């Protein structure tokens, strides 16, 4: 069976990042220059819109807008995290642990042919 994540999102270029609230809030410092943020935002590519509701970490930058123009090279998932590894070397990690859940969902991906994938 073909994996949706490793095939379909691979090489998607991020065209825009939009925020539903005006700013993002640092929750805790994990190590030098890495902050975990709480905000609701969308990553928009040609074929997909990815809604991020749970806390996240960017490895190299502090502003999700840095992802605009970058390409998704790899998606790595497990029960606790969802990671986008980018062409620039940036890594966006979304926290999927139960204790990080904010709602309405942790993460949603909308795509072609009425695709909807939701993490609660």
SELUM-152979 format. One record per atom (N, C-alpha, C): residue in three letters; chain; atom name; z, x, y. Coordinates in Angstrom, 1 decimal, m for minus. Each point is the difference from the previous one (the first is absolute). Layout:
BEGIN
ALA;A;CA;Z;X;Y
...
END
This chain:
BEGIN
UNK;A;N;0.0;0.8;m1.2
UNK;A;CA;0.0;m0.8;1.2
UNK;A;C;0.0;0.9;1.2
UNK;A;N;m0.9;m0.3;1.0
UNK;A;CA;m0.1;0.8;1.2
UNK;A;C;1.2;m0.3;0.9
UNK;A;N;0.6;1.0;0.6
UNK;A;CA;1.1;m0.2;0.9
UNK;A;C;m0.4;m0.3;1.4
UNK;A;N;0.4;m1.1;0.5
UNK;A;CA;m0.4;m0.4;1.4
UNK;A;C;0.4;1.1;1.0
UNK;A;N;1.1;0.6;m0.1
UNK;A;CA;0.5;0.9;1.0
UNK;A;C;m0.7;1.3;0.0
UNK;A;N;m0.3;0.6;m1.1
UNK;A;CA;m0.7;1.3;m0.1
UNK;A;C;m1.4;m0.1;0.3
UNK;A;N;m0.6;m1.1;m0.2
UNK;A;CA;m1.5;m0.1;0.2
UNK;A;C;m0.3;m0.7;1.4
UNK;A;N;0.4;m1.2;0.2
UNK;A;CA;m0.4;m0.8;1.1
UNK;A;C;0.4;0.5;1.4
UNK;A;N;1.2;0.5;0.1
UNK;A;CA;0.5;0.5;1.3
UNK;A;C;m0.4;1.4;0.3
UNK;A;N;m0.5;0.7;m1.1
UNK;A;CA;m0.4;1.4;0.2
UNK;A;C;m1.2;0.1;1.0
UNK;A;N;0.2;0.9;0.9
UNK;A;CA;m1.1;0.3;1.0
UNK;A;C;m0.1;m1.1;1.1
UNK;A;N;0.9;m0.9;0.0
UNK;A;CA;0.1;m1.0;1.1
UNK;A;C;0.4;0.7;1.3
UNK;A;N;m0.8;m0.2;1.1
UNK;A;CA;0.4;0.6;1.3
UNK;A;C;0.8;m1.0;0.7
UNK;A;N;1.1;0.5;0.7
UNK;A;CA;0.8;m0.9;0.7
UNK;A;C;m0.6;m0.2;1.4
UNK;A;N;m0.4;m1.2;0.3
UNK;A;CA;m0.6;m0.4;1.3
UNK;A;C;1.0;m0.3;1.1
UNK;A;N;1.1;m0.6;m0.4
UNK;A;CA;1.0;m0.4;1.0
UNK;A;C;1.4;m0.1;m0.6
UNK;A;N;1.0;0.1;0.8
UNK;A;CA;1.4;m0.3;m0.4
UNK;A;C;0.5;m0.9;1.1
UNK;A;N;0.5;m1.1;m0.4
UNK;A;CA;0.6;m1.0;1.0
UNK;A;C;1.4;m0.3;m0.3
UNK;A;N;0.8;m0.2;1.0
UNK;A;CA;1.4;m0.4;m0.1
UNK;A;C;0.2;m1.4;0.4
UNK;A;N;0.9;m0.7;m0.8
UNK;A;CA;0.4;m1.3;0.3
UNK;A;C;1.2;m0.1;1.0
UNK;A;N;0.7;1.1;0.1
UNK;A;CA;1.1;0.0;1.0
UNK;A;C;m0.3;1.3;0.9
UNK;A;N;0.6;0.0;1.1
UNK;A;CA;m0.4;1.0;1.0
UNK;A;C;0.3;1.4;m0.2
UNK;A;N;1.0;0.3;m0.9
UNK;A;CA;0.4;1.4;m0.2
UNK;A;C;0.5;0.1;m1.4
UNK;A;N;0.1;1.2;m0.4
UNK;A;CA;0.7;0.3;m1.3
UNK;A;C;1.3;0.7;0.2
UNK;A;N;0.9;m0.2;m1.0
UNK;A;CA;1.4;0.4;0.2
UNK;A;C;0.4;1.0;m1.1
UNK;A;N;0.4;1.2;0.4
UNK;A;CA;0.5;0.9;m1.0
UNK;A;C;1.2;m0.4;m0.7
UNK;A;N;0.0;0.0;m1.3
UNK;A;CA;1.2;m0.4;m0.8
UNK;A;C;0.9;1.1;m0.4
UNK;A;N;m0.6;1.1;m0.5
UNK;A;CA;0.8;1.1;m0.3
UNK;A;C;m0.9;1.3;m0.1
UNK;A;N;0.6;1.1;0.2
UNK;A;CA;m0.7;1.3;m0.1
UNK;A;C;0.1;0.5;m1.4
UNK;A;N;m1.1;0.2;m0.7
UNK;A;CA;0.0;0.5;m1.4
UNK;A;C;0.0;1.5;m0.1
UNK;A;N;m0.6;0.7;1.0
UNK;A;CA;m0.1;1.4;0.1
UNK;A;C;m0.6;0.4;1.3
UNK;A;N;m0.1;1.2;0.4
UNK;A;CA;m0.5;0.4;1.3
UNK;A;C;m1.4;m0.7;0.2
UNK;A;N;m0.1;m0.6;1.1
UNK;A;CA;m1.3;m0.7;0.4
UNK;A;C;m0.5;m1.1;m0.9
UNK;A;N;0.8;m0.5;m0.9
UNK;A;CA;m0.4;m1.1;m0.8
UNK;A;C;1.0;m1.2;0.3
UNK;A;N;m0.5;m1.1;0.4
UNK;A;CA;0.8;m1.1;0.3
UNK;A;C;m0.5;m1.2;m0.8
UNK;A;N;0.9;m0.8;m0.4
UNK;A;CA;m0.4;m1.3;m0.7
UNK;A;C;0.0;m1.1;1.1
UNK;A;N;m1.0;m0.7;0.0
UNK;A;CA;m0.2;m1.0;1.1
UNK;A;C;0.0;m1.4;m0.6
UNK;A;N;0.4;m0.9;0.9
UNK;A;CA;0.0;m1.5;m0.3
UNK;A;C;m0.9;m0.6;1.0
UNK;A;N;m1.0;m0.6;m0.5
UNK;A;CA;m0.9;m0.8;0.9
UNK;A;C;m0.9;m0.8;m1.0
UNK;A;N;m0.8;m0.8;0.6
UNK;A;CA;m1.0;m0.8;m0.8
UNK;A;C;m1.3;0.4;0.6
UNK;A;N;m0.9;0.5;m0.8
UNK;A;CA;m1.3;0.4;0.5
UNK;A;C;m1.1;m0.2;m1.0
UNK;A;N;m1.2;0.1;0.4
UNK;A;CA;m1.2;m0.2;m0.8
UNK;A;C;m0.9;1.2;0.1
UNK;A;N;m0.5;0.4;m1.2
UNK;A;CA;m1.0;1.1;m0.1
UNK;A;C;m1.3;m0.7;m0.3
UNK;A;N;m1.0;0.2;0.8
UNK;A;CA;m1.3;m0.7;m0.1
UNK;A;C;m1.1;0.9;m0.4
UNK;A;N;m0.7;m0.2;m1.1
UNK;A;CA;m1.2;0.8;m0.4
UNK;A;C;m1.2;m1.0;0.0
UNK;A;N;m1.1;0.5;m0.4
UNK;A;CA;m1.2;m0.8;0.0
UNK;A;C;0.2;m1.2;m1.0
UNK;A;N;0.6;0.3;m1.1
UNK;A;CA;0.1;m1.0;m1.1
UNK;A;C;1.4;m0.6;m0.2
UNK;A;N;1.1;0.6;0.5
UNK;A;CA;1.3;m0.4;m0.3
UNK;A;C;0.9;m0.1;1.3
UNK;A;N;1.0;m0.9;m0.1
UNK;A;CA;1.0;0.0;1.0
UNK;A;C;1.3;0.1;m0.8
UNK;A;N;0.8;1.0;0.4
UNK;A;CA;1.3;0.3;m0.7
UNK;A;C;1.1;m0.3;1.0
UNK;A;N;0.9;m0.9;m0.4
UNK;A;CA;1.1;m0.4;0.8
UNK;A;C;1.2;0.8;m0.6
UNK;A;N;0.7;0.7;0.9
UNK;A;CA;1.2;0.8;m0.4
UNK;A;C;1.2;m0.7;0.7
UNK;A;N;0.9;m0.5;m0.8
UNK;A;CA;1.2;m0.6;0.5
UNK;A;C;1.3;0.8;m0.2
UNK;A;N;0.0;0.8;m1.1
UNK;A;CA;1.2;0.8;m0.3
UNK;A;C;0.1;1.3;0.8
UNK;A;N;1.1;0.7;0.0
UNK;A;CA;0.1;1.3;0.7
UNK;A;C;m1.0;1.0;m0.6
UNK;A;N;m0.4;1.0;0.8
UNK;A;CA;m1.0;0.9;m0.5
UNK;A;C;0.3;1.4;0.6
UNK;A;N;m0.6;1.0;m0.5
UNK;A;CA;0.1;1.4;0.5
UNK;A;C;m1.4;0.5;0.1
UNK;A;N;m0.3;0.7;1.1
UNK;A;CA;m1.2;0.8;0.2
UNK;A;C;0.4;1.5;m0.1
UNK;A;N;m0.6;0.8;m0.8
UNK;A;CA;0.4;1.3;m0.3
UNK;A;C;m0.3;1.0;1.2
UNK;A;N;m1.1;m0.2;0.8
UNK;A;CA;m0.4;0.9;1.0
UNK;A;C;0.2;m0.5;1.4
UNK;A;N;m0.1;m1.3;0.2
UNK;A;CA;0.0;m0.6;1.3
UNK;A;C;1.1;m1.1;0.1
UNK;A;N;0.3;m0.5;1.2
UNK;A;CA;0.9;m1.0;0.1
UNK;A;C;m0.6;m1.4;0.3
UNK;A;N;m1.3;0.0;0.4
UNK;A;CA;m0.6;m1.2;0.4
UNK;A;C;m1.1;m0.4;m1.0
UNK;A;N;0.1;m1.2;m0.6
UNK;A;CA;m1.0;m0.5;m0.9
UNK;A;C;m1.5;0.0;0.6
UNK;A;N;m0.1;0.0;1.3
UNK;A;CA;m1.3;0.0;0.6
UNK;A;C;m0.7;1.3;m0.3
UNK;A;N;0.7;1.1;m0.4
UNK;A;CA;m0.6;1.2;m0.4
UNK;A;C;m1.0;m0.1;m1.2
UNK;A;N;0.2;m1.2;m0.7
UNK;A;CA;m0.9;m0.2;m1.2
UNK;A;C;m1.4;m0.5;0.4
UNK;A;N;m0.2;m0.4;1.2
UNK;A;CA;m1.3;m0.5;0.4
UNK;A;C;m1.0;1.1;m0.1
UNK;A;N;m1.1;m0.3;m0.7
UNK;A;CA;m1.1;1.0;m0.2
UNK;A;C;0.2;0.8;m1.3
UNK;A;N;1.1;0.0;m0.6
UNK;A;CA;0.3;0.7;m1.2
UNK;A;C;m0.5;m0.8;m1.2
UNK;A;N;m0.2;0.8;m1.1
UNK;A;CA;m0.5;m0.7;m1.3
UNK;A;C;1.1;0.1;m1.0
UNK;A;N;0.1;m1.1;m0.8
UNK;A;CA;1.0;0.0;m1.1
UNK;A;C;m0.7;0.7;m1.2
UNK;A;N;0.7;1.1;m0.4
UNK;A;CA;m0.5;0.8;m1.1
UNK;A;C;0.6;m0.5;m1.4
UNK;A;N;1.3;m0.4;0.1
UNK;A;CA;0.6;m0.3;m1.3
UNK;A;C;1.2;m1.0;0.3
UNK;A;N;0.2;m0.9;m0.9
UNK;A;CA;1.1;m0.9;0.1
UNK;A;C;0.9;0.2;m1.3
UNK;A;N;1.3;0.3;0.3
UNK;A;CA;0.9;0.2;m1.1
UNK;A;C;1.1;m1.0;0.1
UNK;A;N;0.3;m0.7;m1.1
UNK;A;CA;1.0;m1.1;0.0
UNK;A;C;1.0;0.3;m1.2
UNK;A;N;1.2;m0.5;0.3
UNK;A;CA;1.0;m0.1;m1.1
UNK;A;C;0.9;m1.2;0.4
UNK;A;N;1.1;m0.2;m0.7
UNK;A;CA;0.8;m1.2;0.3
UNK;A;C;0.7;0.2;1.3
UNK;A;N;0.2;1.2;0.6
UNK;A;CA;0.7;0.2;1.2
UNK;A;C;m0.8;0.3;1.3
UNK;A;N;m1.2;0.4;m0.2
UNK;A;CA;m0.8;0.4;1.1
UNK;A;C;m1.5;m0.3;m0.2
UNK;A;N;m0.7;m0.1;1.1
UNK;A;CA;m1.5;m0.2;0.1
UNK;A;C;m0.4;1.1;1.0
UNK;A;N;m0.9;0.9;m0.5
UNK;A;CA;m0.4;1.1;0.9
UNK;A;C;m1.5;0.0;0.2
UNK;A;N;m0.3;0.2;1.3
UNK;A;CA;m1.4;0.3;0.3
UNK;A;C;m0.1;1.5;0.4
UNK;A;N;m0.8;0.7;m0.8
UNK;A;CA;m0.3;1.4;0.4
UNK;A;C;m1.3;0.1;0.7
UNK;A;N;0.0;0.5;1.2
UNK;A;CA;m1.1;0.0;0.9
UNK;A;C;m0.8;1.3;0.0
UNK;A;N;m1.2;m0.1;0.4
UNK;A;CA;m0.9;1.2;0.2
UNK;A;C;0.6;1.1;0.9
UNK;A;N;0.7;m0.4;1.0
UNK;A;CA;0.6;0.9;1.0
UNK;A;C;1.2;0.7;m0.6
UNK;A;N;0.5;m0.4;m1.1
UNK;A;CA;1.2;0.6;m0.6
UNK;A;C;1.2;m0.9;0.3
UNK;A;N;m0.2;m1.0;0.9
UNK;A;CA;1.1;m1.0;0.2
UNK;A;C;0.3;m0.8;m1.2
UNK;A;N;1.3;m0.3;m0.2
UNK;A;CA;0.4;m0.9;m1.1
UNK;A;C;0.9;m1.1;0.6
UNK;A;N;m0.5;m1.2;m0.3
UNK;A;CA;0.8;m1.2;0.4
UNK;A;C;0.7;m0.5;m1.2
UNK;A;N;1.3;0.0;0.0
UNK;A;CA;0.8;m0.5;m1.2
UNK;A;C;0.7;m1.3;0.5
UNK;A;N;m0.2;m1.0;m0.8
UNK;A;CA;0.7;m1.3;0.3
UNK;A;C;1.1;m0.2;m1.0
UNK;A;N;1.2;m0.3;0.5
UNK;A;CA;1.1;m0.2;m0.9
UNK;A;C;0.0;m1.4;m0.6
UNK;A;N;m0.1;0.0;m1.4
UNK;A;CA;0.0;m1.3;m0.7
UNK;A;C;1.3;m0.4;m0.7
UNK;A;N;1.0;0.8;0.2
UNK;A;CA;1.3;m0.3;m0.7
UNK;A;C;0.5;m1.3;0.5
UNK;A;N;0.8;m0.7;m0.9
UNK;A;CA;0.6;m1.3;0.3
UNK;A;C;0.8;0.0;1.3
UNK;A;N;0.8;1.1;0.1
UNK;A;CA;0.9;0.1;1.2
UNK;A;C;m0.7;0.2;1.3
UNK;A;N;m1.3;0.3;0.0
UNK;A;CA;m0.8;0.2;1.2
UNK;A;C;m0.8;m1.3;0.3
UNK;A;N;0.0;m1.0;m0.8
UNK;A;CA;m0.8;m1.2;0.2
UNK;A;C;0.5;m0.7;1.3
UNK;A;N;m1.0;m0.3;0.8
UNK;A;CA;0.3;m0.7;1.3
UNK;A;C;m0.7;m1.4;0.0
UNK;A;N;m1.2;m0.1;m0.6
UNK;A;CA;m0.6;m1.3;m0.1
UNK;A;C;m1.0;m0.2;1.2
UNK;A;N;m1.0;m0.9;m0.1
UNK;A;CA;m0.1;m0.9;m1.1
UNK;A;C;m0.5;0.6;m1.3
UNK;A;N;m0.6;1.1;0.0
UNK;A;CA;m0.4;0.8;m1.1
UNK;A;C;0.3;1.5;0.3
UNK;A;N;m0.1;0.8;m1.0
UNK;A;CA;0.2;1.5;0.2
UNK;A;C;m1.3;0.6;0.5
UNK;A;N;m1.1;m0.5;m0.6
UNK;A;CA;m1.4;0.5;0.2
UNK;A;C;m1.0;m1.0;m0.5
UNK;A;N;m1.1;m0.2;0.8
UNK;A;CA;m1.1;m0.9;m0.4
UNK;A;C;m1.3;0.7;0.2
UNK;A;N;m0.9;m0.1;m0.9
UNK;A;CA;m1.4;0.5;0.1
UNK;A;C;m0.9;m1.2;m0.1
UNK;A;N;m0.9;m0.2;1.0
UNK;A;CA;m1.0;m1.0;0.0
UNK;A;C;m1.3;0.8;m0.1
UNK;A;N;m1.0;m0.5;m0.9
UNK;A;CA;m1.2;0.7;m0.1
UNK;A;C;m1.2;m1.0;m0.3
UNK;A;N;m1.1;0.6;m0.5
UNK;A;CA;m1.2;m0.8;m0.3
UNK;A;C;0.3;m1.0;m1.1
UNK;A;N;m0.9;m1.0;0.0
UNK;A;CA;0.0;m1.0;m1.0
UNK;A;C;1.4;m0.7;m0.1
UNK;A;N;0.6;m0.2;1.1
UNK;A;CA;1.3;m0.7;0.1
UNK;A;C;1.1;0.7;m0.7
UNK;A;N;0.0;1.3;m0.1
UNK;A;CA;1.0;0.8;m0.6
UNK;A;C;1.3;m0.1;0.8
UNK;A;N;1.1;m0.3;m0.6
UNK;A;CA;1.3;0.1;0.6
UNK;A;C;1.0;0.7;m1.0
UNK;A;N;0.6;1.1;0.4
UNK;A;CA;1.0;0.6;m0.8
UNK;A;C;1.2;0.1;0.8
UNK;A;N;1.2;m0.5;m0.6
UNK;A;CA;1.2;m0.1;0.7
UNK;A;C;1.1;0.7;m0.7
UNK;A;N;0.8;0.8;0.7
UNK;A;CA;1.3;0.6;m0.6
UNK;A;C;1.1;m0.7;0.7
UNK;A;N;0.9;m0.5;m0.8
UNK;A;CA;1.2;m0.7;0.5
UNK;A;C;1.3;0.9;m0.2
END
